[in-house]
Amino acid sequence: MMERKEETKIVKEALKKAGIPAKVSHHRGTARGWLEINVGDPAERKGVNPETRMYTQEEQALHDRAIMIAQQVTGRSGEYDGRISLLAQ
């Protein structure tokens, strides 16, 4: 497994290359092994349906793509998306 700092940098670069602006970091404490990706507020991208208050298909696809990219460049997989949390805030 790669170092946290190196992993953060690789994921951030891969997401940027894919056109997904995101903040990437690692959790602290007991969740230390989790990689955290924050893709920002979906309301700013019109990623929430105002009637149902659910993510649009495009927004959900963005989240899925960000997780997939992170898994590919880190080799993480399995339960809980390989311990990757995706935030949209």
PyMOL Python script that loads the backbone (N, CA, C, O; Angstrom):
from pymol import cmd

cmd.read_pdbstr("""\
ATOM      1  N   MET A   1       0.854  -1.195   0.000  1.00  0.00           N
ATOM      2  CA  MET A   1       0.000   0.000   0.000  1.00  0.00           C
ATOM      3  C   MET A   1       0.889   1.244   0.000  1.00  0.00           C
ATOM      4  O   MET A   1       1.893   1.297   0.710  1.00  0.00           O
ATOM      5  N   MET A   2       0.514   2.233  -0.795  1.00  0.00           N
ATOM      6  CA  MET A   2       1.321   3.446  -0.897  1.00  0.00           C
ATOM      7  C   MET A   2       1.093   4.372   0.298  1.00  0.00           C
ATOM      8  O   MET A   2       0.108   4.248   1.026  1.00  0.00           O
ATOM      9  N   GLU A   3       2.012   5.284   0.475  1.00  0.00           N
ATOM     10  CA  GLU A   3       1.909   6.275   1.544  1.00  0.00           C
ATOM     11  C   GLU A   3       0.700   7.170   1.320  1.00  0.00           C
ATOM     12  O   GLU A   3       0.286   7.410   0.186  1.00  0.00           O
ATOM     13  N   ARG A   4       0.144   7.656   2.418  1.00  0.00           N
ATOM     14  CA  ARG A   4      -1.066   8.488   2.344  1.00  0.00           C
ATOM     15  C   ARG A   4      -0.860   9.727   1.467  1.00  0.00           C
ATOM     16  O   ARG A   4      -1.705  10.047   0.630  1.00  0.00           O
ATOM     17  N   LYS A   5       0.250  10.412   1.659  1.00  0.00           N
ATOM     18  CA  LYS A   5       0.515  11.641   0.913  1.00  0.00           C
ATOM     19  C   LYS A   5       0.620  11.356  -0.587  1.00  0.00           C
ATOM     20  O   LYS A   5       0.083  12.101  -1.407  1.00  0.00           O
ATOM     21  N   GLU A   6       1.310  10.279  -0.935  1.00  0.00           N
ATOM     22  CA  GLU A   6       1.467   9.886  -2.332  1.00  0.00           C
ATOM     23  C   GLU A   6       0.115   9.489  -2.934  1.00  0.00           C
ATOM     24  O   GLU A   6      -0.206   9.856  -4.064  1.00  0.00           O
ATOM     25  N   GLU A   7      -0.666   8.735  -2.162  1.00  0.00           N
ATOM     26  CA  GLU A   7      -1.973   8.298  -2.636  1.00  0.00           C
ATOM     27  C   GLU A   7      -2.888   9.495  -2.882  1.00  0.00           C
ATOM     28  O   GLU A   7      -3.591   9.543  -3.891  1.00  0.00           O
ATOM     29  N   THR A   8      -2.880  10.442  -1.978  1.00  0.00           N
ATOM     30  CA  THR A   8      -3.691  11.654  -2.121  1.00  0.00           C
ATOM     31  C   THR A   8      -3.335  12.383  -3.409  1.00  0.00           C
ATOM     32  O   THR A   8      -4.217  12.787  -4.168  1.00  0.00           O
ATOM     33  N   LYS A   9      -2.051  12.548  -3.648  1.00  0.00           N
ATOM     34  CA  LYS A   9      -1.580  13.262  -4.837  1.00  0.00           C
ATOM     35  C   LYS A   9      -1.985  12.542  -6.115  1.00  0.00           C
ATOM     36  O   LYS A   9      -2.448  13.179  -7.061  1.00  0.00           O
ATOM     37  N   ILE A  10      -1.819  11.227  -6.157  1.00  0.00           N
ATOM     38  CA  ILE A  10      -2.151  10.448  -7.351  1.00  0.00           C
ATOM     39  C   ILE A  10      -3.645  10.523  -7.661  1.00  0.00           C
ATOM     40  O   ILE A  10      -4.033  10.693  -8.817  1.00  0.00           O
ATOM     41  N   VAL A  11      -4.475  10.399  -6.640  1.00  0.00           N
ATOM     42  CA  VAL A  11      -5.926  10.450  -6.843  1.00  0.00           C
ATOM     43  C   VAL A  11      -6.348  11.844  -7.297  1.00  0.00           C
ATOM     44  O   VAL A  11      -7.151  11.981  -8.220  1.00  0.00           O
ATOM     45  N   LYS A  12      -5.816  12.867  -6.661  1.00  0.00           N
ATOM     46  CA  LYS A  12      -6.162  14.245  -7.027  1.00  0.00           C
ATOM     47  C   LYS A  12      -5.802  14.529  -8.487  1.00  0.00           C
ATOM     48  O   LYS A  12      -6.585  15.139  -9.216  1.00  0.00           O
ATOM     49  N   GLU A  13      -4.619  14.087  -8.909  1.00  0.00           N
ATOM     50  CA  GLU A  13      -4.187  14.299 -10.293  1.00  0.00           C
ATOM     51  C   GLU A  13      -5.071  13.536 -11.284  1.00  0.00           C
ATOM     52  O   GLU A  13      -5.426  14.065 -12.337  1.00  0.00           O
ATOM     53  N   ALA A  14      -5.426  12.291 -10.942  1.00  0.00           N
ATOM     54  CA  ALA A  14      -6.262  11.481 -11.836  1.00  0.00           C
ATOM     55  C   ALA A  14      -7.657  12.089 -11.984  1.00  0.00           C
ATOM     56  O   ALA A  14      -8.213  12.112 -13.082  1.00  0.00           O
ATOM     57  N   LEU A  15      -8.219  12.580 -10.883  1.00  0.00           N
ATOM     58  CA  LEU A  15      -9.541  13.206 -10.942  1.00  0.00           C
ATOM     59  C   LEU A  15      -9.490  14.503 -11.753  1.00  0.00           C
ATOM     60  O   LEU A  15     -10.393  14.794 -12.537  1.00  0.00           O
ATOM     61  N   LYS A  16      -8.430  15.268 -11.554  1.00  0.00           N
ATOM     62  CA  LYS A  16      -8.273  16.519 -12.303  1.00  0.00           C
ATOM     63  C   LYS A  16      -8.160  16.234 -13.797  1.00  0.00           C
ATOM     64  O   LYS A  16      -8.764  16.925 -14.618  1.00  0.00           O
ATOM     65  N   LYS A  17      -7.381  15.209 -14.142  1.00  0.00           N
ATOM     66  CA  LYS A  17      -7.219  14.823 -15.548  1.00  0.00           C
ATOM     67  C   LYS A  17      -8.553  14.395 -16.164  1.00  0.00           C
ATOM     68  O   LYS A  17      -8.786  14.605 -17.354  1.00  0.00           O
ATOM     69  N   ALA A  18      -9.426  13.795 -15.348  1.00  0.00           N
ATOM     70  CA  ALA A  18     -10.746  13.354 -15.814  1.00  0.00           C
ATOM     71  C   ALA A  18     -11.768  14.489 -15.801  1.00  0.00           C
ATOM     72  O   ALA A  18     -12.925  14.287 -16.171  1.00  0.00           O
ATOM     73  N   GLY A  19     -11.346  15.676 -15.376  1.00  0.00           N
ATOM     74  CA  GLY A  19     -12.260  16.822 -15.360  1.00  0.00           C
ATOM     75  C   GLY A  19     -13.164  16.873 -14.146  1.00  0.00           C
ATOM     76  O   GLY A  19     -14.222  17.502 -14.178  1.00  0.00           O
ATOM     77  N   ILE A  20     -12.749  16.212 -13.074  1.00  0.00           N
ATOM     78  CA  ILE A  20     -13.541  16.206 -11.840  1.00  0.00           C
ATOM     79  C   ILE A  20     -12.790  17.005 -10.786  1.00  0.00           C
ATOM     80  O   ILE A  20     -11.841  16.499 -10.187  1.00  0.00           O
ATOM     81  N   PRO A  21     -13.204  18.255 -10.550  1.00  0.00           N
ATOM     82  CA  PRO A  21     -12.538  19.033  -9.499  1.00  0.00           C
ATOM     83  C   PRO A  21     -12.951  18.488  -8.135  1.00  0.00           C
ATOM     84  O   PRO A  21     -14.140  18.413  -7.825  1.00  0.00           O
ATOM     85  N   ALA A  22     -11.970  18.111  -7.327  1.00  0.00           N
ATOM     86  CA  ALA A  22     -12.287  17.519  -6.031  1.00  0.00           C
ATOM     87  C   ALA A  22     -11.178  17.804  -5.030  1.00  0.00           C
ATOM     88  O   ALA A  22     -10.019  18.004  -5.394  1.00  0.00           O
ATOM     89  N   LYS A  23     -11.558  17.816  -3.773  1.00  0.00           N
ATOM     90  CA  LYS A  23     -10.594  17.867  -2.678  1.00  0.00           C
ATOM     91  C   LYS A  23     -10.367  16.422  -2.241  1.00  0.00           C
ATOM     92  O   LYS A  23     -11.318  15.658  -2.079  1.00  0.00           O
ATOM     93  N   VAL A  24      -9.122  16.059  -2.055  1.00  0.00           N
ATOM     94  CA  VAL A  24      -8.789  14.688  -1.685  1.00  0.00           C
ATOM     95  C   VAL A  24      -7.940  14.721  -0.423  1.00  0.00           C
ATOM     96  O   VAL A  24      -6.986  15.492  -0.324  1.00  0.00           O
ATOM     97  N   SER A  25      -8.298  13.873   0.542  1.00  0.00           N
ATOM     98  CA  SER A  25      -7.534  13.773   1.777  1.00  0.00           C
ATOM     99  C   SER A  25      -7.750  12.392   2.379  1.00  0.00           C
ATOM    100  O   SER A  25      -8.390  11.531   1.775  1.00  0.00           O
ATOM    101  N   HIS A  26      -7.214  12.195   3.562  1.00  0.00           N
ATOM    102  CA  HIS A  26      -7.415  10.944   4.299  1.00  0.00           C
ATOM    103  C   HIS A  26      -8.075  11.276   5.631  1.00  0.00           C
ATOM    104  O   HIS A  26      -7.861  12.343   6.206  1.00  0.00           O
ATOM    105  N   HIS A  27      -8.875  10.341   6.099  1.00  0.00           N
ATOM    106  CA  HIS A  27      -9.486  10.515   7.412  1.00  0.00           C
ATOM    107  C   HIS A  27      -8.408  10.399   8.491  1.00  0.00           C
ATOM    108  O   HIS A  27      -7.292   9.951   8.225  1.00  0.00           O
ATOM    109  N   ARG A  28      -8.750  10.799   9.677  1.00  0.00           N
ATOM    110  CA  ARG A  28      -7.815  10.723  10.812  1.00  0.00           C
ATOM    111  C   ARG A  28      -8.386   9.786  11.867  1.00  0.00           C
ATOM    112  O   ARG A  28      -9.537   9.360  11.782  1.00  0.00           O
ATOM    113  N   GLY A  29      -7.582   9.481  12.837  1.00  0.00           N
ATOM    114  CA  GLY A  29      -8.040   8.672  13.973  1.00  0.00           C
ATOM    115  C   GLY A  29      -8.350   7.245  13.581  1.00  0.00           C
ATOM    116  O   GLY A  29      -7.584   6.611  12.855  1.00  0.00           O
ATOM    117  N   THR A  30      -9.484   6.735  14.065  1.00  0.00           N
ATOM    118  CA  THR A  30      -9.830   5.338  13.805  1.00  0.00           C
ATOM    119  C   THR A  30     -10.163   5.067  12.343  1.00  0.00           C
ATOM    120  O   THR A  30     -10.112   3.919  11.902  1.00  0.00           O
ATOM    121  N   ALA A  31     -10.499   6.099  11.593  1.00  0.00           N
ATOM    122  CA  ALA A  31     -10.799   5.940  10.168  1.00  0.00           C
ATOM    123  C   ALA A  31      -9.583   6.306   9.313  1.00  0.00           C
ATOM    124  O   ALA A  31      -9.727   6.678   8.149  1.00  0.00           O
ATOM    125  N   ARG A  32      -8.412   6.200   9.885  1.00  0.00           N
ATOM    126  CA  ARG A  32      -7.160   6.626   9.260  1.00  0.00           C
ATOM    127  C   ARG A  32      -6.949   6.045   7.856  1.00  0.00           C
ATOM    128  O   ARG A  32      -6.399   6.730   6.993  1.00  0.00           O
ATOM    129  N   GLY A  33      -7.359   4.838   7.616  1.00  0.00           N
ATOM    130  CA  GLY A  33      -7.135   4.196   6.327  1.00  0.00           C
ATOM    131  C   GLY A  33      -8.087   4.627   5.229  1.00  0.00           C
ATOM    132  O   GLY A  33      -7.902   4.243   4.074  1.00  0.00           O
ATOM    133  N   TRP A  34      -9.090   5.407   5.554  1.00  0.00           N
ATOM    134  CA  TRP A  34     -10.088   5.820   4.559  1.00  0.00           C
ATOM    135  C   TRP A  34      -9.566   6.987   3.725  1.00  0.00           C
ATOM    136  O   TRP A  34      -8.970   7.928   4.247  1.00  0.00           O
ATOM    137  N   LEU A  35      -9.801   6.903   2.435  1.00  0.00           N
ATOM    138  CA  LEU A  35      -9.510   7.988   1.505  1.00  0.00           C
ATOM    139  C   LEU A  35     -10.797   8.792   1.349  1.00  0.00           C
ATOM    140  O   LEU A  35     -11.872   8.219   1.169  1.00  0.00           O
ATOM    141  N   GLU A  36     -10.692  10.108   1.418  1.00  0.00           N
ATOM    142  CA  GLU A  36     -11.878  10.965   1.337  1.00  0.00           C
ATOM    143  C   GLU A  36     -11.804  11.835   0.091  1.00  0.00           C
ATOM    144  O   GLU A  36     -10.809  12.520  -0.142  1.00  0.00           O
ATOM    145  N   ILE A  37     -12.867  11.800  -0.709  1.00  0.00           N
ATOM    146  CA  ILE A  37     -12.970  12.624  -1.910  1.00  0.00           C
ATOM    147  C   ILE A  37     -14.202  13.511  -1.758  1.00  0.00           C
ATOM    148  O   ILE A  37     -15.304  13.015  -1.525  1.00  0.00           O
ATOM    149  N   ASN A  38     -14.014  14.815  -1.889  1.00  0.00           N
ATOM    150  CA  ASN A  38     -15.128  15.757  -1.799  1.00  0.00           C
ATOM    151  C   ASN A  38     -15.287  16.432  -3.160  1.00  0.00           C
ATOM    152  O   ASN A  38     -14.426  17.202  -3.587  1.00  0.00           O
ATOM    153  N   VAL A  39     -16.395  16.133  -3.835  1.00  0.00           N
ATOM    154  CA  VAL A  39     -16.639  16.681  -5.176  1.00  0.00           C
ATOM    155  C   VAL A  39     -17.397  18.007  -5.148  1.00  0.00           C
ATOM    156  O   VAL A  39     -17.742  18.540  -6.202  1.00  0.00           O
ATOM    157  N   GLY A  40     -17.655  18.538  -3.973  1.00  0.00           N
ATOM    158  CA  GLY A  40     -18.312  19.832  -3.874  1.00  0.00           C
ATOM    159  C   GLY A  40     -19.829  19.745  -3.845  1.00  0.00           C
ATOM    160  O   GLY A  40     -20.407  18.660  -3.898  1.00  0.00           O
ATOM    161  N   ASP A  41     -20.445  20.881  -3.761  1.00  0.00           N
ATOM    162  CA  ASP A  41     -21.892  20.991  -3.602  1.00  0.00           C
ATOM    163  C   ASP A  41     -22.631  20.655  -4.895  1.00  0.00           C
ATOM    164  O   ASP A  41     -22.448  21.340  -5.902  1.00  0.00           O
ATOM    165  N   PRO A  42     -23.470  19.601  -4.883  1.00  0.00           N
ATOM    166  CA  PRO A  42     -24.198  19.233  -6.094  1.00  0.00           C
ATOM    167  C   PRO A  42     -25.201  20.294  -6.535  1.00  0.00           C
ATOM    168  O   PRO A  42     -25.540  20.369  -7.716  1.00  0.00           O
ATOM    169  N   ALA A  43     -25.677  21.109  -5.607  1.00  0.00           N
ATOM    170  CA  ALA A  43     -26.630  22.161  -5.972  1.00  0.00           C
ATOM    171  C   ALA A  43     -25.985  23.189  -6.897  1.00  0.00           C
ATOM    172  O   ALA A  43     -26.664  23.782  -7.735  1.00  0.00           O
ATOM    173  N   GLU A  44     -24.682  23.401  -6.750  1.00  0.00           N
ATOM    174  CA  GLU A  44     -23.978  24.340  -7.617  1.00  0.00           C
ATOM    175  C   GLU A  44     -23.862  23.805  -9.042  1.00  0.00           C
ATOM    176  O   GLU A  44     -23.708  24.580  -9.985  1.00  0.00           O
ATOM    177  N   ARG A  45     -23.935  22.477  -9.202  1.00  0.00           N
ATOM    178  CA  ARG A  45     -23.873  21.859 -10.530  1.00  0.00           C
ATOM    179  C   ARG A  45     -25.267  21.490 -11.030  1.00  0.00           C
ATOM    180  O   ARG A  45     -25.407  20.842 -12.068  1.00  0.00           O
ATOM    181  N   LYS A  46     -26.290  21.899 -10.298  1.00  0.00           N
ATOM    182  CA  LYS A  46     -27.670  21.494 -10.595  1.00  0.00           C
ATOM    183  C   LYS A  46     -27.767  19.971 -10.610  1.00  0.00           C
ATOM    184  O   LYS A  46     -28.412  19.378 -11.475  1.00  0.00           O
ATOM    185  N   GLY A  47     -27.106  19.354  -9.626  1.00  0.00           N
ATOM    186  CA  GLY A  47     -27.052  17.907  -9.533  1.00  0.00           C
ATOM    187  C   GLY A  47     -28.124  17.310  -8.650  1.00  0.00           C
ATOM    188  O   GLY A  47     -28.106  16.109  -8.378  1.00  0.00           O
ATOM    189  N   VAL A  48     -29.067  18.138  -8.193  1.00  0.00           N
ATOM    190  CA  VAL A  48     -30.158  17.652  -7.356  1.00  0.00           C
ATOM    191  C   VAL A  48     -31.475  18.023  -8.023  1.00  0.00           C
ATOM    192  O   VAL A  48     -31.689  19.175  -8.403  1.00  0.00           O
ATOM    193  N   ASN A  49     -32.350  17.038  -8.162  1.00  0.00           N
ATOM    194  CA  ASN A  49     -33.668  17.279  -8.732  1.00  0.00           C
ATOM    195  C   ASN A  49     -34.490  18.042  -7.686  1.00  0.00           C
ATOM    196  O   ASN A  49     -34.692  17.533  -6.583  1.00  0.00           O
ATOM    197  N   PRO A  50     -34.968  19.252  -8.009  1.00  0.00           N
ATOM    198  CA  PRO A  50     -35.688  20.057  -7.021  1.00  0.00           C
ATOM    199  C   PRO A  50     -37.002  19.439  -6.552  1.00  0.00           C
ATOM    200  O   PRO A  50     -37.453  19.704  -5.438  1.00  0.00           O
ATOM    201  N   GLU A  51     -37.609  18.625  -7.392  1.00  0.00           N
ATOM    202  CA  GLU A  51     -38.887  18.007  -7.021  1.00  0.00           C
ATOM    203  C   GLU A  51     -38.706  16.833  -6.064  1.00  0.00           C
ATOM    204  O   GLU A  51     -39.428  16.714  -5.074  1.00  0.00           O
ATOM    205  N   THR A  52     -37.752  15.981  -6.359  1.00  0.00           N
ATOM    206  CA  THR A  52     -37.563  14.770  -5.550  1.00  0.00           C
ATOM    207  C   THR A  52     -36.468  14.924  -4.507  1.00  0.00           C
ATOM    208  O   THR A  52     -36.372  14.123  -3.576  1.00  0.00           O
ATOM    209  N   ARG A  53     -35.636  15.960  -4.663  1.00  0.00           N
ATOM    210  CA  ARG A  53     -34.470  16.190  -3.799  1.00  0.00           C
ATOM    211  C   ARG A  53     -33.490  15.018  -3.826  1.00  0.00           C
ATOM    212  O   ARG A  53     -32.766  14.772  -2.861  1.00  0.00           O
ATOM    213  N   MET A  54     -33.483  14.311  -4.940  1.00  0.00           N
ATOM    214  CA  MET A  54     -32.561  13.192  -5.159  1.00  0.00           C
ATOM    215  C   MET A  54     -31.508  13.648  -6.177  1.00  0.00           C
ATOM    216  O   MET A  54     -31.725  14.590  -6.938  1.00  0.00           O
ATOM    217  N   TYR A  55     -30.362  12.955  -6.169  1.00  0.00           N
ATOM    218  CA  TYR A  55     -29.341  13.262  -7.168  1.00  0.00           C
ATOM    219  C   TYR A  55     -29.871  12.983  -8.568  1.00  0.00           C
ATOM    220  O   TYR A  55     -30.636  12.043  -8.784  1.00  0.00           O
ATOM    221  N   THR A  56     -29.451  13.816  -9.509  1.00  0.00           N
ATOM    222  CA  THR A  56     -29.777  13.548 -10.908  1.00  0.00           C
ATOM    223  C   THR A  56     -28.916  12.378 -11.381  1.00  0.00           C
ATOM    224  O   THR A  56     -27.949  12.007 -10.716  1.00  0.00           O
ATOM    225  N   GLN A  57     -29.262  11.805 -12.517  1.00  0.00           N
ATOM    226  CA  GLN A  57     -28.463  10.711 -13.070  1.00  0.00           C
ATOM    227  C   GLN A  57     -27.041  11.172 -13.364  1.00  0.00           C
ATOM    228  O   GLN A  57     -26.086  10.420 -13.166  1.00  0.00           O
ATOM    229  N   GLU A  58     -26.902  12.394 -13.832  1.00  0.00           N
ATOM    230  CA  GLU A  58     -25.584  12.941 -14.137  1.00  0.00           C
ATOM    231  C   GLU A  58     -24.741  13.071 -12.875  1.00  0.00           C
ATOM    232  O   GLU A  58     -23.547  12.772 -12.886  1.00  0.00           O
ATOM    233  N   GLU A  59     -25.366  13.517 -11.787  1.00  0.00           N
ATOM    234  CA  GLU A  59     -24.650  13.673 -10.521  1.00  0.00           C
ATOM    235  C   GLU A  59     -24.210  12.314  -9.981  1.00  0.00           C
ATOM    236  O   GLU A  59     -23.075  12.157  -9.529  1.00  0.00           O
ATOM    237  N   GLN A  60     -25.101  11.344 -10.028  1.00  0.00           N
ATOM    238  CA  GLN A  60     -24.753  10.005  -9.551  1.00  0.00           C
ATOM    239  C   GLN A  60     -23.635   9.409 -10.402  1.00  0.00           C
ATOM    240  O   GLN A  60     -22.752   8.725  -9.883  1.00  0.00           O
ATOM    241  N   ALA A  61     -23.675   9.668 -11.703  1.00  0.00           N
ATOM    242  CA  ALA A  61     -22.622   9.183 -12.595  1.00  0.00           C
ATOM    243  C   ALA A  61     -21.276   9.823 -12.247  1.00  0.00           C
ATOM    244  O   ALA A  61     -20.241   9.160 -12.313  1.00  0.00           O
ATOM    245  N   LEU A  62     -21.284  11.101 -11.880  1.00  0.00           N
ATOM    246  CA  LEU A  62     -20.062  11.787 -11.453  1.00  0.00           C
ATOM    247  C   LEU A  62     -19.486  11.111 -10.213  1.00  0.00           C
ATOM    248  O   LEU A  62     -18.282  10.862 -10.145  1.00  0.00           O
ATOM    249  N   HIS A  63     -20.328  10.817  -9.243  1.00  0.00           N
ATOM    250  CA  HIS A  63     -19.882  10.159  -8.005  1.00  0.00           C
ATOM    251  C   HIS A  63     -19.294   8.785  -8.320  1.00  0.00           C
ATOM    252  O   HIS A  63     -18.219   8.435  -7.833  1.00  0.00           O
ATOM    253  N   ASP A  64     -20.008   8.010  -9.138  1.00  0.00           N
ATOM    254  CA  ASP A  64     -19.549   6.668  -9.504  1.00  0.00           C
ATOM    255  C   ASP A  64     -18.213   6.726 -10.236  1.00  0.00           C
ATOM    256  O   ASP A  64     -17.327   5.905  -9.998  1.00  0.00           O
ATOM    257  N   ARG A  65     -18.079   7.696 -11.119  1.00  0.00           N
ATOM    258  CA  ARG A  65     -16.840   7.851 -11.888  1.00  0.00           C
ATOM    259  C   ARG A  65     -15.676   8.235 -10.990  1.00  0.00           C
ATOM    260  O   ARG A  65     -14.567   7.730 -11.167  1.00  0.00           O
ATOM    261  N   ALA A  66     -15.909   9.118 -10.034  1.00  0.00           N
ATOM    262  CA  ALA A  66     -14.849   9.524  -9.102  1.00  0.00           C
ATOM    263  C   ALA A  66     -14.363   8.328  -8.281  1.00  0.00           C
ATOM    264  O   ALA A  66     -13.159   8.147  -8.097  1.00  0.00           O
ATOM    265  N   ILE A  67     -15.295   7.519  -7.790  1.00  0.00           N
ATOM    266  CA  ILE A  67     -14.930   6.312  -7.031  1.00  0.00           C
ATOM    267  C   ILE A  67     -14.151   5.347  -7.921  1.00  0.00           C
ATOM    268  O   ILE A  67     -13.129   4.806  -7.498  1.00  0.00           O
ATOM    269  N   MET A  68     -14.620   5.129  -9.143  1.00  0.00           N
ATOM    270  CA  MET A  68     -13.963   4.199 -10.054  1.00  0.00           C
ATOM    271  C   MET A  68     -12.525   4.642 -10.364  1.00  0.00           C
ATOM    272  O   MET A  68     -11.606   3.824 -10.370  1.00  0.00           O
ATOM    273  N   ILE A  69     -12.348   5.917 -10.615  1.00  0.00           N
ATOM    274  CA  ILE A  69     -11.015   6.447 -10.904  1.00  0.00           C
ATOM    275  C   ILE A  69     -10.101   6.251  -9.701  1.00  0.00           C
ATOM    276  O   ILE A  69      -8.962   5.810  -9.851  1.00  0.00           O
ATOM    277  N   ALA A  70     -10.594   6.575  -8.510  1.00  0.00           N
ATOM    278  CA  ALA A  70      -9.790   6.407  -7.296  1.00  0.00           C
ATOM    279  C   ALA A  70      -9.405   4.946  -7.091  1.00  0.00           C
ATOM    280  O   ALA A  70      -8.275   4.646  -6.705  1.00  0.00           O
ATOM    281  N   GLN A  71     -10.342   4.039  -7.349  1.00  0.00           N
ATOM    282  CA  GLN A  71     -10.045   2.613  -7.214  1.00  0.00           C
ATOM    283  C   GLN A  71      -8.983   2.179  -8.215  1.00  0.00           C
ATOM    284  O   GLN A  71      -8.083   1.412  -7.872  1.00  0.00           O
ATOM    285  N   GLN A  72      -9.079   2.660  -9.435  1.00  0.00           N
ATOM    286  CA  GLN A  72      -8.123   2.263 -10.473  1.00  0.00           C
ATOM    287  C   GLN A  72      -6.706   2.714 -10.147  1.00  0.00           C
ATOM    288  O   GLN A  72      -5.764   1.938 -10.310  1.00  0.00           O
ATOM    289  N   VAL A  73      -6.537   3.944  -9.694  1.00  0.00           N
ATOM    290  CA  VAL A  73      -5.179   4.460  -9.469  1.00  0.00           C
ATOM    291  C   VAL A  73      -4.576   4.016  -8.143  1.00  0.00           C
ATOM    292  O   VAL A  73      -3.358   4.063  -7.969  1.00  0.00           O
ATOM    293  N   THR A  74      -5.425   3.583  -7.202  1.00  0.00           N
ATOM    294  CA  THR A  74      -4.903   3.160  -5.900  1.00  0.00           C
ATOM    295  C   THR A  74      -4.880   1.650  -5.727  1.00  0.00           C
ATOM    296  O   THR A  74      -4.145   1.130  -4.887  1.00  0.00           O
ATOM    297  N   GLY A  75      -5.678   0.949  -6.512  1.00  0.00           N
ATOM    298  CA  GLY A  75      -5.786  -0.495  -6.332  1.00  0.00           C
ATOM    299  C   GLY A  75      -6.743  -0.882  -5.220  1.00  0.00           C
ATOM    300  O   GLY A  75      -6.839  -2.058  -4.870  1.00  0.00           O
ATOM    301  N   ARG A  76      -7.449   0.086  -4.662  1.00  0.00           N
ATOM    302  CA  ARG A  76      -8.430  -0.204  -3.616  1.00  0.00           C
ATOM    303  C   ARG A  76      -9.669  -0.842  -4.243  1.00  0.00           C
ATOM    304  O   ARG A  76     -10.069  -0.487  -5.351  1.00  0.00           O
ATOM    305  N   SER A  77     -10.260  -1.775  -3.529  1.00  0.00           N
ATOM    306  CA  SER A  77     -11.500  -2.393  -3.994  1.00  0.00           C
ATOM    307  C   SER A  77     -12.144  -3.095  -2.819  1.00  0.00           C
ATOM    308  O   SER A  77     -11.574  -3.154  -1.730  1.00  0.00           O
ATOM    309  N   GLY A  78     -13.326  -3.623  -3.039  1.00  0.00           N
ATOM    310  CA  GLY A  78     -13.982  -4.407  -2.004  1.00  0.00           C
ATOM    311  C   GLY A  78     -14.991  -3.630  -1.206  1.00  0.00           C
ATOM    312  O   GLY A  78     -15.556  -2.639  -1.670  1.00  0.00           O
ATOM    313  N   GLU A  79     -15.210  -4.101   0.016  1.00  0.00           N
ATOM    314  CA  GLU A  79     -16.235  -3.547   0.884  1.00  0.00           C
ATOM    315  C   GLU A  79     -16.054  -2.040   1.069  1.00  0.00           C
ATOM    316  O   GLU A  79     -14.931  -1.554   1.210  1.00  0.00           O
ATOM    317  N   TYR A  80     -17.154  -1.318   1.067  1.00  0.00           N
ATOM    318  CA  TYR A  80     -17.177   0.150   1.202  1.00  0.00           C
ATOM    319  C   TYR A  80     -16.312   0.810   0.137  1.00  0.00           C
ATOM    320  O   TYR A  80     -15.603   1.772   0.432  1.00  0.00           O
ATOM    321  N   ASP A  81     -16.358   0.312  -1.098  1.00  0.00           N
ATOM    322  CA  ASP A  81     -15.580   0.877  -2.199  1.00  0.00           C
ATOM    323  C   ASP A  81     -14.093   0.928  -1.876  1.00  0.00           C
ATOM    324  O   ASP A  81     -13.400   1.855  -2.296  1.00  0.00           O
ATOM    325  N   GLY A  82     -13.599  -0.049  -1.141  1.00  0.00           N
ATOM    326  CA  GLY A  82     -12.177  -0.066  -0.800  1.00  0.00           C
ATOM    327  C   GLY A  82     -11.808   0.993   0.205  1.00  0.00           C
ATOM    328  O   GLY A  82     -10.694   1.516   0.185  1.00  0.00           O
ATOM    329  N   ARG A  83     -12.741   1.316   1.090  1.00  0.00           N
ATOM    330  CA  ARG A  83     -12.563   2.346   2.114  1.00  0.00           C
ATOM    331  C   ARG A  83     -12.301   3.719   1.502  1.00  0.00           C
ATOM    332  O   ARG A  83     -11.357   4.422   1.864  1.00  0.00           O
ATOM    333  N   ILE A  84     -13.168   4.066   0.567  1.00  0.00           N
ATOM    334  CA  ILE A  84     -13.155   5.399  -0.044  1.00  0.00           C
ATOM    335  C   ILE A  84     -14.493   6.041   0.265  1.00  0.00           C
ATOM    336  O   ILE A  84     -15.543   5.482  -0.055  1.00  0.00           O
ATOM    337  N   SER A  85     -14.461   7.209   0.886  1.00  0.00           N
ATOM    338  CA  SER A  85     -15.717   7.911   1.132  1.00  0.00           C
ATOM    339  C   SER A  85     -15.799   9.089   0.169  1.00  0.00           C
ATOM    340  O   SER A  85     -14.821   9.806  -0.041  1.00  0.00           O
ATOM    341  N   LEU A  86     -16.966   9.275  -0.406  1.00  0.00           N
ATOM    342  CA  LEU A  86     -17.179  10.364  -1.340  1.00  0.00           C
ATOM    343  C   LEU A  86     -18.176  11.328  -0.719  1.00  0.00           C
ATOM    344  O   LEU A  86     -19.293  10.950  -0.364  1.00  0.00           O
ATOM    345  N   LEU A  87     -17.757  12.573  -0.594  1.00  0.00           N
ATOM    346  CA  LEU A  87     -18.627  13.606  -0.036  1.00  0.00           C
ATOM    347  C   LEU A  87     -19.063  14.549  -1.150  1.00  0.00           C
ATOM    348  O   LEU A  87     -18.328  14.782  -2.109  1.00  0.00           O
ATOM    349  N   ALA A  88     -20.244  15.076  -1.009  1.00  0.00           N
ATOM    350  CA  ALA A  88     -20.759  16.074  -1.939  1.00  0.00           C
ATOM    351  C   ALA A  88     -21.315  17.206  -1.078  1.00  0.00           C
ATOM    352  O   ALA A  88     -22.505  17.261  -0.772  1.00  0.00           O
ATOM    353  N   GLN A  89     -20.423  18.089  -0.709  1.00  0.00           N
ATOM    354  CA  GLN A  89     -20.819  19.199   0.163  1.00  0.00           C
ATOM    355  C   GLN A  89     -19.957  20.415  -0.065  1.00  0.00           C
ATOM    356  O   GLN A  89     -20.153  21.441   0.586  1.00  0.00           O
TER     357      GLN A  89
END
""", "prot")
cmd.dss("prot")
cmd.show_as("cartoon", "prot")
cmd.util.cbc("prot")
cmd.orient("prot")
